[in-house]
Amino acid sequence: MRIIIVGLGKIGVSVLEHISKEGHDLCIIDSDSNIVSGLVDTYDISGVTGNGASYDILMKAECAKADLVITCTSTDEVNLLACLVAKKIGAKHTIARIRNHDYYKQINMMKEDLGLSMIINPEQEAANEIGRILDFPQANKIDTFAKGKIDLMEILISDDNLLCGMTLQQIRQKYQFQVLVCAVQRGEDVFIPGGDFRIEAKDKIHVTAPRDEIIKLLDKLGMIKTKIKSVMIIGGSKIAFYLASNLLDSGYRVIIVDNDKKRCDELGLLLPGVDIICGDGTDQDLLIDEGINEVDAFIALTGMDEENIITSMFANGIKVPKVICKINRTSLVSMAESTGVASIVSPKSIAGNRVVSYIRALGASHGSGVVTLYKLVNNEVEAMEFNVNSVGRFEDIPIKDLNMKKGILICSIIRGDKSFIPSANDYIKEGDSIIIVTNRHIIEKLDDILID
């Protein structure tokens, strides 16, 4: 598949990192020649220096042959224009990053008229992810499948957790909930566990199930926490705006701290129900004066990863019940986790996941392709949802007899309004949605889980 990426900022580079190992013919476009030449050398791809919305530059990048053009510049208007020109030249599909909330609302309505295959708003999606975590603070991270029917949650196992020392088989026998542990991170190691796998303290387990089943298990383990009602946000970013808007609608009390007077004035007009504090979010005295000791959640959303980590460490140290930190640099994630910051959100990773999911679906347009994709455990594990359009090689074969590749786990089957963890004797049927997890393979279509 020939793919052109226009704009090599954080999001553009993240998209490139996510798809560079999947065997596509890649070309990048950016106005900075140093960025283009550096990435061309690093990833062994082609590159063009110039304005990605220019007809001549897109022609130089052989846009007419492109299966997909992804526009990720810092300017919404440039992204839209580049997509429009690319479609006119002959690109089959286009994806535009749109950040402005006014544009985002109207362009969603006009997507087909503009010839856009997908719109990405990393800030909006990061806000949605944070909102899910606040709704369920027991989890470090929450992803959803099958239009919310199935949750995938990351949960940290504390030293006193009742699961410590138990195998997955023992857990199933004792608690008998429809919950599956589909991946475990233990230090630097990652496991797709079998029934004899034993849970240890400090493991990060990824569980998948309908939310009510997960709630039953966590309630049994004494892990259900008090509902969050008040939130302090550091940084008046676009994510903060989207998040505060959502939280206000849900009845939360929200405080935003930002040191830019102009931005504070803007937020004051846009978010009349939010307490806007103009000040330095790294000033501990200011945070204490504004009630950090009394809030249920602290969320660091400044444009500086290091600042987010430092303020999150402070919030952890004074025992704020839930702390969430935005980090874009992958190299800093393990450092933040080592300080006790468990819930980390990365807008660029969210964007990368969405693009990879779309590309995999394009590659499997004639089969059962990827509907939803999430990368877990520092991108070492993939969790994917497939719609079974035709049974094909799975017809009349129980799961225990499928010739599946190693390192693949079928986590859940959604059949109509019901979802269940499949047993060895279950079958995959046409119309099902299937959720699988793997840490070894690139899967484009459901058939790829089988040995050829």
N, C-alpha and C positions, 0 to 999 in steps of 0.2 A: 504494500500500500504506500503511495507517495503522499507524504504529509509535509505541509509547510507551516512553520510557526513564525508568526510576526510579533516582534517585541520580546526582548530577552531580559526583562526585569525578574523579580522574585518568582512571579507566577509562570512566566514563560520558561525560565530555566527549570522550575519544578516539573512542568509538563514534559520538557525535554528529558529530564532525568527519569521520569516514570516510563516513558515509551521508548527510550533509546536502546533497550536490550531486547526489544520484541521483534527485531528483524525488518523494520520498515525502512523505506527510502526517505530519508529526512533532509529537509532544507530549512535553514533559519534565515530570517531577515531582521536586521536592526540597523539603526542609523549610526551606531557606534562601531567603527571598524575593529577596534581592539577587542570588544566583546565577541564579535562575529569570528574573528580569526582565532581567538582563544578557544571558543567552543567547537569550532570546526576541527581544530587539532585534537581536542580532548575526546570528542565523540566520533571522529572520522566520518563527518557528514559534509554536505555542501552548504555554502552560505553566501548571502548577498548583502552588501552594505547599501542602505538607502531607506527611503520612506516606504514602508510596507503598504501604504494606501495608494501608491503610485502605480499606474498602469504599466509603465516601462519597467519598474523594478519587479513587479509581479510576473511580467512576461519573461524577464531575465531569470527568474526562479522557476520557470517552466510551469506556471500556475495552471495552464490549460490541461496539463497531465495530472493535476493534483486530485487525489481522492478526498482530501480533507485539508482545509486551511483553518488554522487556529489563531485568532488575533488576541494578543495579550499586552498591547501597549498600555501606557499609563493613562491614555485619553480615550474615553468612551466613543467620542465622535470619530476618531481615527479608526478604532476597531470596527465600528459599523461601516464606515466608508470602505475599509479594506475588504470586508466581507462582501459588500455589494459589488465592488470591482472584480473580486475573485470569482464570484458567481457569473458575472458577465463574460469573463475570459473563458470560463469553462470548468472551474472547480466543482466537483460533485457535491461536496458538503462543506459547511462553514460553521465555526463555533466562535462566538464573540464574548469576551469578558466585559461585562457592564457593571459598573460600581455605583453610579448615581441612582439613588432610590426612585427619583422621579422618572428617569429613563427606564429603569428596570420594570416599573409597573406598566408603562405604556408599550414598551417593546415586547413584553410577554404577549400582549394582545395582537401585536403586529408582526410577530415572529415569522409567520408563513409569508406575509406580504414582502418582508425584507429578505426572504430566502435564507433565513438562519435555521440551521439544524438544531442548535442548542445555544442557550445563554448561560454563562457562568457568572455568578456573583459570589466570589469567595467570602466576602465579609458577611453577606446575608446568611450564607450556609454555615459559617463559623458561629454566628449568633444563634442559629437554630440548634447547632450541636451543643453549645453551652446551655441553652434553654433545656434541652433534654437531660443534661447532667444535673441541673438545678432541680428538675422535677424528681430526679431519682439520685440523691446525693451519695448513696452507698457505692455507686459505680464511679470508677475513674473516667470511663468513656462509654458512650452508648451509640451504637449504630442500629439502624432498623432495616428490615426486609419485608417484602410482601405487603407494601403499603401499611406498615405498622403492625402487622400481625405477629411478627417475630422480632425479638430484640437480641442483639449481640452485645454483651456487657463485659467490660474488663473490671475485675474485682481483685483488690489486694488482700492477700491472706495474712492476717496479723498473727502474732505469736500465740495468742490465746484462742484462735479460731477453732471451732469444734471439728473442722475438716482436717486439721493438721494430723499427719500420720496415717490417714485413711487412704485406701486405694479407691479409684473411681467405682469399681465394682461394689465395694463395701458401702460407699456413699449411696449408690442406687438402691441397694438392698435395704439400707437403714431408713432413708428418707422417701424413697419411692415417688419423687416428683419427676415430671417430664422436663428435666433440665439436662443438657449435655455439656460437659466440659470439652470444648473442641480445640483449644490451644492453651499452652502454658509457657510462660516466660520465667525462667529461673536464672537470674544473673544474666550472663551473655548467651545462655543456651535457650533454644526454642524447641518445644515438643508438640507433636500431634499425638496426644496420649491414647493408649489403649486401656483396657479395663484393669490391668495390673499396675497402672501408674499410680504412685503414691504422692499425695499432696504434702508440701512442706511449707513452713512459715516463710513469709516474704515472697512466695510465688505470686505471680500475676496470672490469674486464670481468666480465660475468655469463655463465657457460658452463653449458650443460645437456647431460647425457648420463648413461648408466649410470656408476656410480662407478668401475668398473674401467677404463673408457675414459678418464675424467679422470685417473686415477692413471697410466695409460700416458703420457699427454701430459706431465703434470707431472714424471714421472720422466725423460722425454726432455729436459725443459728444466732438469733439475737442481734442482727445487724441492721434492723430497720431504725432509721434516724428520724428525728423530728423534722417536719416539713419546713423548708426554707421560706421565710417571709420577707427578709430584708437583705439587700445586696449593696455592697460598695464596689464601684468600678473605677479603676485608675486608668486615665487616658480617655479623651473624648473622641476616639477614632470613629470611623464608619461602623465598625463592628459594635462599638459601644452604643451608637445611635440605634442600630437595628435591634440590638439586644434590649436596650432600655424600653424601646417602643413595645416589644413583645411582652416584657415583664410588667409594664404598666397595665396592659390589657388583661394580664392574668392576676392583677391585684397585689403585686409586690411593692414594697417601699424601695426606692432606688436612689442612690447617691452617686454622682459622677464627679471625680476630681481631675482637673486638667489645668496646666499652667499657662495656657494660651487664652488671654482675655477675649480676643475676637471669637475664638471657637466656643468659649463658655457662653458668650452672648448669643451665638447662633443656636446652641443647644437649648438655651433658656427659652428661645422662641419656639423651637421645634418640639420641645418636651416640657410643656408647662407643669406636668405633675412630678418632675424629677428635681431633687435637690442638687443644684449645680454649684460646685465649690471651685473657685479659681485659686489654685495653689500648687505647690510642688508635691506630687504623689510619693516622692521618696522621703519626705519630711515626716519622721515618725511622730513628732509632737503634733503636727497638723492632723495626721490620721487619727491619733488618739482624741484630739479635740473634736473631730468630726464624727466620732463614735465607732471607730473600727472594732472596739471591744464589744460592741453591742449588736453588730450585724451577724447574720447567719452565713453569709458567703462573701468572699473577697475575690475579685476578678481583675487580673492585671492585663490591660489591653493597650499599653503604650506602643509606639513604633520601635522601641529598643528592647530586644530580647533580654539583655543583661539587666536592664531596669525592671523588667517584669519579674525576672527570677529573684532579684534582691527584695523587692516589695512582697513577693509571695513568701519568701523565707521569713520575713518579719511577721506576716499574717499567720503563718504556721506556728511561729514561735510564741505568739500570744494566744494560740488555740482558737482561732476563728474556725468554726465547724467545717466549712468547705472552702477550699482555695483552688482557683482555676487560673492557669497561666498560659498566655499566648506566646508560643515560640515558633519562629520560622526556620531558624538555623538548626538543622538536624544534629549537628555536632554538639549543640548545647543541651539536647534533651536528656541525655544520661546524666549530665552534671546537675540539672534541675531535679531529676528524680532522686539522685543521691542525697539531696538536701531535704527530701520529704515532700516535694511538690508532686502529687500523684496525678492530678488531672491537667493534662496539657493539650492545647488545641493549636493546630497549625492550618491557617487558611490556605496556604499554598499546597499542602498535602491533600486537603479536601478537593481543591481544584484538580490536582493531578489524578486523584482517584476517579473523579467524574469523567475526565477525558479518556482515561484508560478504559473505563467501563463502556463508553460510547464507541471507542475504536474496536474493542473486542466484539461488540454487538455488530458493527459493520462487517467485520471479518467473518462473522458466522450468520450472514443475512439469510442463508438458505437452510439453516438448521436451528437448533435450540441454543440461542446465543445468550450472552451475559446481559442481565437486566440491571443488576446492581453489583458494585464491587467495592470492597474496602480493603485497604492494606493495614495490617496490624503489626505490632512488635517491630518497630523501626523498619517497616516495609518488608519484613522477612516472611510474613504469612499473608495469604490472600483469602478473603472470604467472599464468595460469589453466589449470586442468585440466578437461576436459569428458569425460563419458562419452557416446558416440554411441549413443543409444537407437534412433534411426531415421535413415537416410541422408538422406531428403528431397531438398533442393535440391543435395546433393553427389553424388547417385547418378550413377555412370558418367562423372564429370567429373574429369580429371586436375587436380592442384593448379595447374599452370601456366595452366589455362583458367578457374579460378574467378574470379569477378568480385569480388575482395576489396577492402575498403577500404584506403586507404593507412595506413601506420604499424602494420600487423599482420604478425606473423611466426609461421608454424607451425613450432614448434621440434622437436617429437617426436611420434611415433605409437607407442602401445603396443598391440600386437596379440597377445593371448594372453600367452605368456611371453616374447615378443620385443619389443624396442623399437628404433626406428631413426629417424634424421633423414631426413625425407621428401625425395625428389627431386622435380623438376618433373613427372615422369611418374607419380608415385604417386597412389593414390586413397584417399579416406576411406571406410571400410567400417563397417557396423553392428557394434557390439560393441567398436570401437576406443576407446581413451582418447587424447585429443588435448591437447597442451600448446601454448598460444599466448602470445605476448608482445605488448603494445601500449603505446604512450605517448600515445595520442590519444583512445581511445574507451572508453565504458562498455559492457561486454559482459555480458549476462545469460545468453544462450543461444548456442549455436554458430552458429546462423543469423545472428547479429548481426555476424559478421565479413564478411558479404557485403553488397554494395551492393543496396539494395531495387530 
